Amino acid sequence: MGGAGLFGLVAGPLSGQHVYKEVHALLPGEFTWHPERQPYGPLAVVVSIDEQRAHVYRNGVRIAVSTCSTGKAGHETPTGVFVILQKDRDHRSSTYNNAPMPNMNRLTWDGIALHAGNLPGYPASHGCVRLPLEFSALLFELTHLGTPVIIAASNHDPIDVVHPGLILSGYADHEFDEVLSTLEPRKHPKDWKISDIHPITSIIASSTDAQLLVLENNEEVLQGDLIWDGKPLGSHVYTLKGPNEAAKGMHWEALTYDVAGRGGVSDLSRVGAGPEFNEKLRQYVHPGMLFVLTDLPLHPDHRSGRDFVIMS
């Protein structure tokens, strides 16, 4: 799972050091941590392979940045959209000689995770994302099952978007009130208790297949025709914050996870579905749901509900 041996979890670069620096000036093992900048709201983690940095956003505000180490040549860390599937504070690798992997947030069942590890200043893991020990412990306290983790070539800050999306066909008051009544009793994953079992919903729009697919955890529960302008969609992920009553629309946080997909991230008006699909979709909607736009096909090689939402 990406890091044989921590070579002793001791004070210093491996343990990590909280510093007050610009992001580009961080040295291996250094990180910034300012959760007070946004105490509440949904969390998202963006790992930038080019920068070897992990950015943490809460409610669209960046609250932390850390140096990291991703996969080395031959063991590259996959890019795409993932959700945290499992958390284990004292995990050990089943693949690499029982190596300790503290504060593990699992992203795939076949071995990709965020965890504490050695940070030499360049990609050096077997595919995982290594973090400073102290930073990984702080992050472990904030993440939850279903937290989106976007692994991308480079970082892009989230954009706040208010738009009906697929959930509403428009901004009509009566329709908004109907959806609001179904959303209110459904919790965001950050509010789940450990013993709670709730499905995590992801919607994927694929321009290649001209299809929409709805996943609940590892199950495909709904599929329908995608209605869009016929142009490439790019690579974007939207996290549903909840309803925006002032605008009578849905409140989303949008992130681009591919350099080629820059621009147009906030334009959800390009995609839609038929009324029958929209009506069925509403039973699966919850705050924290992901809506992913991609130009990749909906093939298991690129998408698996059990492992990841979409892998590029």
C-alpha positions as semicolon CSV with decimal commas, in nm:
position;residue;x (nm);y (nm);z (nm)
1;M;0,000;0,000;0,000
2;G;0,267;0,246;-0,086
3;G;0,537;0,272;0,174
4;A;0,751;-0,002;0,317
5;G;0,880;0,111;0,651
6;L;0,856;0,445;0,823
7;F;1,217;0,408;0,939
8;G;1,116;0,510;1,288
9;L;0,833;0,747;1,364
10;V;1,042;1,006;1,543
11;A;1,048;1,382;1,576
12;G;1,180;1,567;1,271
13;P;1,096;1,547;0,900
14;L;0,911;1,214;0,928
15;S;0,697;1,334;1,216
16;G;0,626;1,657;1,032
17;Q;0,639;2,021;1,127
18;H;0,365;2,283;1,122
19;V;0,509;2,598;0,964
20;Y;0,393;2,939;0,842
21;K;0,511;2,946;0,481
22;E;0,385;2,992;0,130
23;V;0,275;2,662;-0,025
24;H;0,558;2,655;-0,282
25;A;0,820;2,707;-0,005
26;L;0,726;2,401;0,204
27;L;1,012;2,157;0,259
28;P;0,963;1,778;0,283
29;G;0,771;1,700;0,604
30;E;0,639;2,056;0,646
31;F;0,272;2,151;0,639
32;T;0,031;2,432;0,721
33;W;-0,278;2,373;0,936
34;H;-0,546;2,638;0,989
35;P;-0,886;2,472;1,050
36;E;-1,008;2,792;1,216
37;R;-1,031;2,949;0,869
38;Q;-1,344;2,743;0,807
39;P;-1,466;2,551;1,115
40;Y;-1,768;2,390;0,947
41;G;-1,878;2,234;0,622
42;P;-1,798;1,944;0,389
43;L;-1,437;1,834;0,347
44;A;-1,244;1,760;0,027
45;V;-0,881;1,658;-0,020
46;V;-0,692;1,736;-0,342
47;V;-0,357;1,566;-0,401
48;S;-0,143;1,742;-0,662
49;I;0,112;1,504;-0,812
50;D;0,302;1,781;-0,991
51;E;0,341;1,982;-0,671
52;Q;0,378;1,683;-0,434
53;R;0,126;1,860;-0,212
54;A;-0,201;1,761;-0,045
55;H;-0,455;2,043;-0,016
56;V;-0,745;2,021;0,231
57;Y;-1,061;2,224;0,173
58;R;-1,357;2,268;0,405
59;N;-1,669;2,430;0,265
60;G;-1,458;2,549;-0,029
61;V;-1,194;2,721;0,188
62;R;-0,840;2,582;0,196
63;I;-0,756;2,507;0,559
64;A;-0,436;2,304;0,520
65;V;-0,157;2,211;0,280
66;S;0,105;1,943;0,329
67;T;0,402;1,806;0,144
68;C;0,348;1,447;0,035
69;S;0,509;1,166;-0,160
70;T;0,313;0,983;-0,431
71;G;0,398;0,673;-0,635
72;K;0,739;0,627;-0,793
73;A;0,802;0,514;-1,152
74;G;0,637;0,178;-1,209
75;H;0,406;0,229;-0,910
76;E;0,242;0,557;-1,007
77;T;-0,045;0,685;-0,794
78;P;-0,363;0,674;-1,008
79;T;-0,539;1,002;-1,078
80;G;-0,913;1,046;-1,055
81;V;-1,197;1,082;-0,808
82;F;-1,203;0,860;-0,499
83;V;-1,395;0,844;-0,173
84;I;-1,261;0,725;0,162
85;L;-1,373;0,364;0,202
86;Q;-1,214;0,273;0,535
87;K;-1,026;0,441;0,822
88;D;-0,767;0,268;1,042
89;R;-0,547;0,460;1,282
90;D;-0,301;0,171;1,332
91;H;-0,301;-0,001;0,993
92;R;-0,025;-0,234;0,873
93;S;0,039;-0,335;0,514
94;S;-0,068;-0,682;0,405
95;T;0,156;-0,646;0,098
96;Y;0,480;-0,486;0,217
97;N;0,616;-0,687;0,513
98;N;0,359;-0,569;0,765
99;A;0,490;-0,212;0,731
100;P;0,317;0,037;0,962
101;M;0,084;0,283;0,789
102;P;-0,055;0,506;1,063
103;N;-0,369;0,714;1,015
104;M;-0,471;0,525;0,704
105;N;-0,758;0,657;0,490
106;R;-0,826;0,386;0,229
107;L;-0,909;0,495;-0,127
108;T;-0,917;0,157;-0,308
109;W;-0,941;-0,200;-0,186
110;D;-0,637;-0,302;-0,388
111;G;-0,392;-0,085;-0,199
112;I;-0,414;0,291;-0,253
113;A;-0,448;0,506;0,060
114;L;-0,347;0,823;0,239
115;H;-0,118;0,744;0,535
116;A;0,189;0,858;0,729
117;G;0,523;0,772;0,574
118;N;0,869;0,882;0,470
119;L;0,885;1,201;0,261
120;P;1,210;1,230;0,064
121;G;1,088;1,525;-0,142
122;Y;0,990;1,332;-0,456
123;P;0,755;1,046;-0,561
124;A;0,879;0,738;-0,374
125;S;0,583;0,525;-0,264
126;H;0,434;0,207;-0,410
127;G;0,121;0,400;-0,511
128;C;-0,009;0,542;-0,184
129;V;0,006;0,907;-0,082
130;R;0,249;0,944;0,208
131;L;0,197;1,230;0,451
132;P;0,389;1,365;0,753
133;L;0,290;1,174;1,069
134;E;0,158;1,476;1,259
135;F;-0,037;1,603;0,958
136;S;-0,185;1,258;0,890
137;A;-0,308;1,242;1,251
138;L;-0,476;1,582;1,224
139;L;-0,633;1,492;0,889
140;F;-0,756;1,158;1,026
141;E;-0,970;1,348;1,279
142;L;-1,145;1,545;1,003
143;T;-1,209;1,283;0,734
144;H;-1,504;1,047;0,727
145;L;-1,630;0,763;0,510
146;G;-1,730;0,919;0,181
147;T;-1,492;1,217;0,197
148;P;-1,397;1,291;-0,166
149;V;-1,027;1,269;-0,248
150;I;-0,927;1,404;-0,589
151;I;-0,583;1,296;-0,711
152;A;-0,484;1,520;-0,999
153;A;-0,188;1,632;-1,204
154;S;-0,212;1,974;-1,041
155;N;-0,429;2,161;-0,791
156;H;-0,729;2,378;-0,867
157;D;-0,922;2,558;-0,595
158;P;-1,292;2,468;-0,560
159;I;-1,559;2,691;-0,710
160;D;-1,892;2,757;-0,542
161;V;-2,184;2,681;-0,774
162;V;-2,560;2,727;-0,731
163;H;-2,746;2,541;-1,004
164;P;-3,036;2,296;-1,024
165;G;-2,807;2,027;-1,165
166;L;-2,981;1,698;-1,240
167;I;-3,178;1,709;-0,917
168;L;-3,406;1,990;-1,029
169;S;-3,525;2,052;-1,382
170;G;-3,533;2,426;-1,311
171;Y;-3,569;2,684;-1,039
172;A;-3,944;2,635;-0,984
173;D;-4,054;2,695;-0,623
174;H;-4,287;2,397;-0,601
175;E;-4,024;2,155;-0,732
176;F;-3,761;2,295;-0,497
177;D;-3,992;2,247;-0,198
178;E;-4,055;1,885;-0,296
179;V;-3,683;1,807;-0,317
180;L;-3,614;1,998;0,005
181;S;-3,859;1,774;0,191
182;T;-3,668;1,463;0,081
183;L;-3,323;1,609;0,154
184;E;-3,391;1,738;0,505
185;P;-3,394;1,399;0,685
186;R;-3,081;1,275;0,506
187;K;-2,751;1,333;0,679
188;H;-2,422;1,437;0,526
189;P;-2,159;1,161;0,568
190;K;-1,967;1,386;0,810
191;D;-2,259;1,351;1,053
192;W;-2,268;0,970;1,051
193;K;-2,182;0,777;1,360
194;I;-1,926;0,499;1,320
195;S;-2,202;0,240;1,366
196;D;-2,422;0,401;1,100
197;I;-2,446;0,239;0,759
198;H;-2,550;0,478;0,486
199;P;-2,504;0,450;0,111
200;I;-2,269;0,698;-0,056
201;T;-2,418;0,814;-0,385
202;S;-2,214;0,910;-0,691
203;I;-2,349;1,017;-1,030
204;I;-2,122;0,985;-1,332
205;A;-2,187;1,159;-1,664
206;S;-1,982;1,009;-1,949
207;S;-1,967;1,189;-2,282
208;T;-1,811;0,882;-2,448
209;D;-2,105;0,658;-2,362
210;A;-2,365;0,940;-2,359
211;Q;-2,488;0,784;-2,036
212;L;-2,553;0,874;-1,674
213;L;-2,477;0,615;-1,407
214;V;-2,578;0,630;-1,040
215;L;-2,376;0,429;-0,788
216;E;-2,473;0,352;-0,431
217;N;-2,153;0,229;-0,269
218;N;-2,060;-0,068;-0,491
219;E;-2,396;-0,106;-0,664
220;E;-2,515;0,036;-0,995
221;V;-2,868;0,147;-0,912
222;L;-2,973;0,367;-1,203
223;Q;-2,866;0,435;-1,560
224;G;-3,006;0,666;-1,825
225;D;-2,931;0,869;-2,136
226;L;-2,716;1,179;-2,098
227;I;-2,847;1,495;-2,262
228;W;-2,566;1,742;-2,333
229;D;-2,426;1,975;-2,598
230;G;-2,210;1,705;-2,762
231;K;-1,879;1,869;-2,669
232;P;-1,615;1,721;-2,434
233;L;-1,718;1,753;-2,070
234;G;-1,369;1,771;-1,921
235;S;-1,288;1,624;-1,581
236;H;-1,486;1,781;-1,298
237;V;-1,637;1,668;-0,970
238;Y;-1,921;1,843;-0,790
239;T;-2,002;1,778;-0,424
240;L;-2,358;1,857;-0,318
241;K;-2,356;2,088;-0,016
242;G;-2,733;2,103;0,001
243;P;-3,017;2,332;-0,106
244;N;-2,977;2,706;-0,155
245;E;-3,312;2,847;-0,050
246;A;-3,238;3,203;-0,163
247;A;-3,182;3,091;-0,522
248;K;-3,421;2,795;-0,508
249;G;-3,141;2,578;-0,644
250;M;-2,880;2,325;-0,534
251;H;-2,552;2,438;-0,377
252;W;-2,246;2,258;-0,516
253;E;-1,871;2,270;-0,466
254;A;-1,692;2,213;-0,797
255;L;-1,336;2,094;-0,860
256;T;-1,141;2,029;-1,180
257;Y;-0,918;1,723;-1,159
258;D;-0,752;1,731;-1,500
259;V;-0,538;2,006;-1,655
260;A;-0,701;1,960;-1,994
261;G;-1,040;2,015;-1,834
262;R;-0,974;2,374;-1,723
263;G;-1,255;2,617;-1,782
264;G;-1,629;2,576;-1,769
265;V;-1,625;2,393;-1,439
266;S;-1,927;2,583;-1,312
267;D;-2,145;2,526;-1,619
268;L;-2,381;2,249;-1,512
269;S;-2,637;2,372;-1,762
270;R;-2,453;2,169;-2,029
271;V;-2,575;1,836;-1,890
272;G;-2,916;1,697;-1,818
273;A;-3,142;1,392;-1,829
274;G;-3,498;1,300;-1,907
275;P;-3,780;1,354;-1,654
276;E;-3,810;0,982;-1,574
277;F;-3,441;0,957;-1,477
278;N;-3,462;1,276;-1,270
279;E;-3,766;1,150;-1,084
280;K;-3,596;0,821;-0,992
281;L;-3,271;0,999;-0,902
282;R;-3,428;1,193;-0,617
283;Q;-3,456;0,886;-0,395
284;Y;-3,076;0,855;-0,395
285;V;-2,982;1,219;-0,339
286;H;-2,812;1,322;-0,014
287;P;-2,581;1,605;0,100
288;G;-2,225;1,502;0,020
289;M;-2,327;1,320;-0,298
290;L;-2,076;1,339;-0,584
291;F;-2,157;1,434;-0,943
292;V;-1,866;1,355;-1,177
293;L;-1,828;1,472;-1,537
294;T;-1,586;1,275;-1,752
295;D;-1,495;1,198;-2,112
296;L;-1,393;0,845;-2,012
297;P;-1,621;0,547;-2,078
298;L;-1,821;0,385;-1,798
299;H;-1,611;0,070;-1,819
300;P;-1,495;-0,116;-1,506
301;D;-1,133;-0,042;-1,604
302;H;-1,209;0,325;-1,544
303;R;-1,488;0,306;-1,288
304;S;-1,569;0,083;-0,993
305;G;-1,821;0,161;-0,723
306;R;-1,638;-0,068;-0,487
307;D;-1,302;0,097;-0,540
308;F;-1,322;0,445;-0,684
309;V;-1,569;0,674;-0,854
310;I;-1,368;0,740;-1,169
311;M;-1,001;0,676;-1,243
312;S;-0,818;0,849;-1,526
